[in-house]
């Protein structure tokens, strides 16, 4: 699935990464605990989260995550947007809740993104 399809499915706003909208992703992981992201994410993909702090961007970069979807209308700070640009990570913002976002992405064909 392309990031542009995720944007359309979620009615999301692109905060940064317009040039990455044609990038293909195969899986997603929904989590607010960055320690779980570090422990369980195995492939490039999408991180769905409601946690808004710079550590989310840094963790995504470490794990080669190519797109972050912030849920519940929680907007990243300008510092976070600049960091995402630096790391070439697309950032989307949706008003949907994490549960609904995950369900929509799952039904559209994204798999879970964990080991084990």
C-alpha positions in Angstrom: 0.0 0.0 0.0 1.3 3.5 -0.8 1.4 6.2 1.8 -0.9 8.3 -0.4 -3.5 5.5 0.0 -3.1 5.6 3.8 -3.7 9.4 3.7 -6.8 8.9 1.7 -8.2 6.0 3.8 -7.7 8.0 7.0 -8.7 11.4 5.7 -5.3 12.4 7.0 -3.4 15.7 6.6 0.2 15.4 5.4 2.4 17.3 7.8 5.6 16.4 6.0 6.8 14.0 3.4 4.7 14.9 0.4 7.5 13.6 -1.8 7.2 10.2 -0.1 3.5 9.6 -0.8 4.4 7.1 -3.5 6.5 5.0 -1.1 5.2 1.5 -0.6 4.6 0.1 2.9 3.6 -3.4 3.8 2.9 -3.3 7.5 1.9 -1.2 10.5 2.4 -1.1 14.2 0.2 0.8 16.7 1.8 1.8 19.9 2.4 4.7 22.3 5.3 3.0 24.1 8.5 3.5 22.2 10.2 0.7 24.1 7.7 -1.7 22.5 8.5 -0.2 19.1 12.1 -0.9 19.7 11.4 -4.5 20.9 8.9 -5.6 18.3 9.0 -3.7 15.0 10.8 -5.8 12.4 10.2 -4.1 9.0 9.9 -0.7 7.5 6.4 0.4 7.7 3.9 2.7 9.4 3.8 3.6 13.1 0.4 4.6 14.4 0.6 6.6 17.7 -1.0 9.2 19.9 2.3 10.0 21.6 3.6 13.4 20.6 7.2 14.0 21.4 10.5 14.1 19.5 11.4 10.6 20.8 8.7 9.2 18.5 10.6 10.6 15.5 14.0 9.4 16.8 12.6 5.9 17.5 11.0 5.7 14.0 14.3 6.6 12.4 16.2 4.0 14.4 13.7 1.3 13.3 13.6 2.4 9.6 9.9 3.4 9.9 9.0 5.4 6.8 5.6 6.9 8.0 4.1 8.0 11.3 0.4 8.5 11.7 -0.5 10.7 14.7 -4.1 9.9 15.8 -6.8 11.7 17.7 -5.8 15.0 16.1 -2.6 15.2 18.1 -0.4 17.4 16.1 3.4 17.1 16.1 5.5 20.1 17.1 7.5 22.1 14.6 10.6 20.6 16.1 9.2 17.1 15.4 8.3 18.0 11.8 11.8 19.4 11.2 13.3 16.2 12.6 11.0 14.0 10.4 12.1 16.0 7.4 15.8 15.5 8.3 15.2 11.7 8.6 12.9 11.5 5.5 9.9 10.2 7.5 6.4 11.0 6.2 4.1 12.4 9.0 0.4 12.2 8.7 -2.3 13.5 11.1 -5.8 12.0 11.5 -8.7 12.8 13.7 -9.5 9.1 14.0 -8.7 7.1 17.1 -5.9 4.5 17.1 -8.3 1.6 17.2 -10.2 2.8 14.2 -7.0 3.8 12.3 -5.6 0.3 12.9 -8.8 -1.4 11.8 -9.0 0.7 8.6 -5.4 -0.1 7.7 -5.8 -3.8 8.5 -8.9 -4.1 6.4 -7.1 -2.3 3.6 -4.4 -5.0 3.6 -1.6 -3.9 5.9 -0.3 -6.6 8.1 0.9 -6.4 11.7 4.5 -5.4 12.0 5.9 -7.5 14.9 8.1 -10.4 15.5 6.7 -13.5 17.2 
